[in-house]
Amino acid sequence: MLALGALFLAACTNLPPPPVAGSHFAGRFSLSLGPGLAADSPTPPAGGPWTGRFALQLDGEAMTLDLSTSLGATIARFETDAREARLLVPEGGRVRVERGADAQALSERVLGWSLPLAGLPDWIQGHPSVSRPHTALSGEEPGLGFEQDGWQVRVAPPPARRLQMNRPALPGLPAVALRVVLDEPGP
């Protein structure tokens, strides 16, 4: 398992850019982990915030999510399609590839905590995924706050283009707070 901090340090090899098609989103992220990690996890019990940049490419069922440092060094790339999920991690001038059935489970297995990769393509566009159950958050304007897949998502109304995604700690997994600011909205 890898910690995001180790990924930041190992990001010395850049991955080639993904092909440009479909919708593209880019911006900045801030990630914090709270208490609740398993004792054997390499990530510190409370970590962050880790900050950097992201680029999300959506093309039909395919998704590519690049995470990079603020200086542009690639930390990791998640790729998904109808068949599998892949995590590409630059290591010592090479690229290590991890594979799994879905990106969320792959992030848990490799990182020791979960990224909201199943919902991200819809959430970044400001709405829940219609194919999975969701509930509105009380006290939020309709459509600007919802809970889905165990994550509480708050979407700032335009023109701000900010998302706040929180998932409480689960057995063996830490609480996760992810903030996203869009610099380049999609379609």
Sequence and secondary structure as in RCSB ss.txt:
>XXXX:A:sequence
MLALGALFLAACTNLPPPPVAGSHFAGRFSLSLGPGLAADSPTPPAGGPWTGRFALQLDGEAMTLDLSTSLGATI
ARFETDAREARLLVPEGGRVRVERGADAQALSERVLGWSLPLAGLPDWIQGHPSVSRPHTALSGEEPGLGFEQDG
WQVRVAPPPARRLQMNRPALPGLPAVALRVVLDEPGP
>XXXX:A:secstr
   HHHHHHH  S        SEEEEEEEEEEE S   TT SS SSEEEEEEEEEEEEETTEEEEEEE TTS EE
EEEEE SS EEEEEEETTEEEEEEESSHHHHHHHHHSS   TTTHHHHTTTS  TTS  EE TTS TTTEEEETT
EEEEE  TTS EEEEEE  BTTB  EEEEEEEEE   
